[in-house]
Amino acid sequence: MTDRSAHGAGRGPLAEIRVLELGSIVAGPFAGRLLADYGADVIKIEAPGHPDPLRDWGQREYRGHRLWWTVHARNKRCITLDLRSPAGQELFLRLVERSDVIIENFRPGTLEKWQLGYDRLRQVNEGIILARVSGFGQTGPYRHRPGYASVTEAMGGLRAINGYPGQAPPRMAISLGDSLGALFAVHGVLAALQHRNVTGRGQVVDVALTEAALALLESVIPEYDRTGAVRRPSGTRLDGIAPSNLFVTKDEKWVIVAANQDTVFGRLCQAIGRPELAGDERFATHVARGAHQDEIEAIVAEWVAERTAAEVGTVLEEAGVVCGPVYTAPDIVADPQFRFREMLVPHYDERVGEDVLGPGVVPKFSETPGSVRWAGPPAPGTHNDDVFGGLLGLPAAEIAELGRRAVL
């Protein structure tokens, strides 16, 4: 890119990439946040008078503001633009000329209704990459259905294998389906950027939330296809993988002990003072332990119950056995590993007037580290002058007039 604005530039591996984010709520903004964390100049576009509802989402309020916004809006510039109006569409196309990627998570057909389908976008920028995230994808009999994370997790197969046998399939207390869709969108964008490096041509990255969920099902589909087996919930464990479960300690804390691999199981047997178990035909192999899962996990449960969580951790870690406590937010915030790895990053939130702690950048890059540079802009249109004036060269009077006409 030849006209990249310095405002918004990061130092990460995507420092030369500009992204236009049209998404709202979770899937689109999460994808935009990840690209911004990696250094991309992400310009978030909100409709005048209709800000992203994520500004008011989240379970807790602090000083009159919800805090989820600071997570997914960080590192972005925010502008307002009416994509339904011809003047707004013209300005958007001028931004497309100067950009690399567009992210949207509207219902399929929305961009086309605004005369901003991919064919028109490609006319002004042959290299533009359009990442489209929707419930069921851009094609197929379900393409026009709305698809929230809850429904797509269910139809993608995740809910049916979650929880306990005989109980209603629960959800995670997060928007898992949306977040998975965002991760696959970023994965697709990076692959499309590499293809463009070779060919000069952009393309559409079509992500369905249902398919993002289905992609995580491991061997569920081939097992059904060849054996007719239907995977069901197994509570806190995976059936046939033992010992690997939650166990409660003497001080009533939950810990996970995962020693299902043969070599690790041998170390566990030594650590708990039961070396003979490793030679017991019921437990000698991975398959045998899976067949006698209840028996071996009962033995481990009894040993754990006689010790505190700290004692369990010390003994098993020294023995090289995989284990760990079940963390809540206070545990995560206090953990020295997360602190050392800069996974708990304070950034100044103008709305509340102080630093807010948020998650760090994943993954870590040795040569071009990503970063959290600022919290999400406090109001829609914060960077209108910066983008429309600095990037597109519009005079201040014209920007003001577009604002009066509600184009901006």
N, C-alpha and C positions, 0 to 999 in steps of 0.2 A: 504494500500500500504506500502511496506517495504523499498523502495529506493527513496523516494520522495526527489527531490532537494530542498534545502532551498530557492534558487533563484526562485522567482515567487510565493512563498507561501504567502497567505493572512491570515487574522485572522478571516475571515468570516465563515459562516456555512459550506462551501464547502472546507475548508482548507486542507482536506486530499484527494481531488479529482484532478486527472490530466486529461486534455482535449486536444485532438489533433484537431486543427481547419484546415480544408481543404477548407473552403468556401472563397468566394470573393464577393466584392461589399457590399451588405447590409444584406441579410437574415442570412447567415452563420456567418459573423463577428459580427452582432448584438447579436446573440445567444451566441457566444463566449464571447463577452464583458460582458453580464449579468452574466455568470458563473464566469468570472474573477472578476467582482465586488463583488461576493459573496465569494471570497477567493480562487477559484480553480486556479491551475497552468495551464494556457492555453498556449499551444505551437502552434503558428500560422505557418503553412507550406506554403511557396510560391515556385513556380517553378523557378529554376535558370534562370535569364534573363527575367522572365515574372512576375514581382511583381503584387500584387493585384491592379487593377485599382483604387480602393478606395483611394490610395495614392494621386491621382491627381483629385479626385472628390470634388465637393462642388461648391457653387456659387461665393465665394470670395477667393482671394489670399492675403496672407500676407507674406512679405519678401520672395517671390518666392515659397510659399507653400500653398496648400489648407488645410483647417482646419477640414474637416470632419474626416480625418484620426485620429486626436487626440481623437475623441469621441469613435469610434468603435475599435481602436487598443490599447486602454489603458490597463494597467495591464497585457499585454501579452508578452511572449517571441516570437521572430521571428527567424525562421530558413528557409533555402532553402533546397529543396530536389526534385529530379526528380523522380516522381512516375511512369513515363513511362519506366524507365530503370530497368532491373533486380536488379542492385546493389541498386538503390533507393528503390525498393520495399522491398528488404531484410532489409534495415535499417528501413523502415517504420514499418515492422512487429516486429522488435525488440523494437521500441517505443510502439507499440500496447501492447506488453507483459507487459509493465510498466505503462499502462494508464487505465483509466476507461471509457472514453467517446470519441467518434469521432463525429465531426460535419462536414457535407459536404452539399453543395448546387449546385452540378453539375447536368447536365441533367441525368435522370435515365439511367443506363447502363454503365456510365463512369467508376466507380470503377471496375465493372465486366470486362470491356475491359482491364483494367490494372492488371487483376488477383488479385484484392483486394476486391472481393465481400465479403458479410458477412460470408458466409460459411468458407472462408479461414481465415478471421479475428478471427472467433470463435475458429478455430483450435489452434491458439496460445494464446487465452485468452477467456475462456468460459464466463467470466463476462463482456466482452466488450459491451458497449451500442453504437449503431450507429444511430445517429440522421440524417435523410436525409430530406432535404428541397428542394422542387421542385415546379414548377408551378402547376402541376396537380396530383402529387403523383406518387408512384412507380408502380402502377397497373392501369388497365383500358385503354380504347381506346385512351385517350389523353396523356398517360404517356410519350411519346417521344417528345411531343410538347415543345418548349421553352416557358417560362412563366414569363415575366416581371411583376412587380407590377401593372402597368397600366392595362394590359389585365386581370390579375387575379382579380383586384378590380371590373372590369366591369363584368366579367363572374360570379364572386361570389356574385353579386347583390348589391354591395355598391354604384356603380355609379348611378344606375337607381333611387335611392331614394335620391340622393344628388342634391342640387341646387334649381332652381326655376322652377315652371311649365312652360312648353313650351320652355324651353331653353336647350341648350346642357348640358348634365350631366358633371359638372366640377370635377376635382380632387383636393385633398388636395395638398398643396405645399410641400409635403414630400412623401417618398416612403412608403405609408401606408401599402400596401399589403405585402411588404417584412418584415416590422417591425412586423406586426401581425403574420406572419409565424415564425419569430424568437421567439416571445413570446410563441407561442404554442410549439415550439421545446423545449424551456427551461422547460415549464410545463411538457412535455412528458419525458424529461431527468430526472427530479426530481422524477417523478412517477416510472420510470424504475429503478432508483437507489434504491428506497424503495423496489421494487420487488426483486432486486438482494440481498438486505440485508436479505431477507427472504429465497430465493431459491439458491443464489449463481450464478444465470444465468443472462446473459445479454439478450438484444433483440434489434430489429430494431424499431426506432421511425420514422414513416413515416408521414411527414407534407406536405400537399399541400397548396400553397398560396390561391388557389381558395376556399378551404374548410375553411381556417382561416378567410377569408372574410365572407363566408356564415354563419359561426358560430355566427356572430355579428348581424344577421338580426332580432333578437327579435321575434315578432309574425308575421312577413311577410309571412312565409311559411304556418303555420296553418290557417291563415286568408284566404289565397288563396285557400288552400285545402278544407276548409269547406264552404266558402262563395263565392269564385270566385273573391274576391276583389284583385286588383293589386295595391300595395302601389306605390305612385308617389312622386316626390319631393314636399316639402312644404315650401321651402325658409328658413326663419330664425326661423320657429316654427315647432312644431309637431302638425299635425291636431288632434283636440280633446283633447289637453293638454293645458289648459288655466287657468289663464294667465301665459304664460311662453314664453318670446320672447325678442328680442332685442328692445331697445327703445333709442331714441336720446335725450340728455339733452340740457339745455339752452346753455351750453358752447360747444356744438357740439361734445360730446363724446358719445360713445355707451356703454350702460350698459344692463345687463341681469337682468330681474326681473322674478323669478320663484316662483309663489305662487299658483300652481294648486292643491295642497293638501288642503282639506277642512279647517283644523285648521290654516294652513299658510295663506289661503285666508282671513279668518276672521281677522287675525292680519294685513294683508295688508289693509283691508277696514278701520280699525281703524286708521292706520298710515296715510292714505291719506285723512282722514276726511270724509269718506263716509261709516259709519257703516251700513247704511240701505241696502247697496248692498249685504251683507251677508245673508239677509233675503229675497231678491228678488228671486222669483221663477226661473228666468232666470239664476241665478248665485249661487243658494243655494247648489248645489251638483257638484261634479266633472263632472258627465255626462252632467248636464245642462249647465255648463260653456263651455264644449266642443262643445255643440250645438250652443252656442251663443258666440263663440270665438271672432269674429270680434268686437262685441259690447263691451265686457269687456276689450279687449286689447286696444281699442280706448280710453276708460276711463283712463286706466293706462298710455297710451302714452301721453295724454293731461297733466296729473299730472307731469310726468317726464319732459316734455318739458318746464315746468315753473321753473325748478330748475337746478342747476349745478350738475355735477356728484358727487362732494363731498357731497353736500346737500342730494342728493338721497341716497347715501351710508350711511350717518349718520342716517337719519330718519329710513330707512328700517332695518338696522342692529340693531338699538336700539329696534325696534319692533319685532325682531326675524323673519324677512322676508328674504328669500334667494335671494341674489342679488350679483352682482359683475361687475366690469368693464371689457371691452375687452382689454386684454394686448397685446402689441407688445414686442419685445425683450428688449428695454430699461425699460419698466415697470416691466418685470420679474426680471431683474437684480437688480432693485432698491427695490424690494418688501421685507420687513423685515421678512415675514413668510418664504419665500424661503431661505433667509439667515440663519434664526434661525434653520431651518431644514437641513442645509447643503446640499441644492439642487443646489448650485452654487459653484463649487469646482475648485480652481486653481490648475493646475499641470504643472510642468516644461516641456516644449517641446524643446528638444535638437535642432530640426530643425530651430526654430526661435530664440532660445537663451533667452527665457523668459517664464513666466507663461502664460498659456492659460486657460481661464475660460470654464468649461464644466458642463454638468448636473451631479448631484449627484446620489447616489445609491438609488434605490427603490426596495423593501420596506426597512423599518428600522427594524433591529433586536435588541432586548433588550440585549441579551447575547452574540451574535457573530456578531457584526456590520460589514457590508461590507465597502469597502473603495476604493478610487481612489489613487493608490500608485505611478504610473508613467504614463506619456503619452506614446503613441505608439512608439516602437523602430524606430529610424530615417531611418534605411536602411534595406533592405532584408538581412537576414543572420546575423543580429547583434548578435544572441545568438547561432551561430553554434558551437563554441568552448564549450560554457556552456552546451549545450544539448548533442552533440555527444561525447564530451570529458568527461564532468562531469556526465552525466546520463548513456551513453552507454559505457563509458570507452575507446573510440577510442584514440590511440596515436595521437599527434599533426601532425606527419609526414603523417599518414593515412588520417587525415582530410584535410591536404593540398593537397594530391594526389587526393582525391575525388573531391576537388574543381577544380583542373586542368582538371579533366575528365568531369566537369560540372554535376556530380551527385549531388553536393551541390552547 
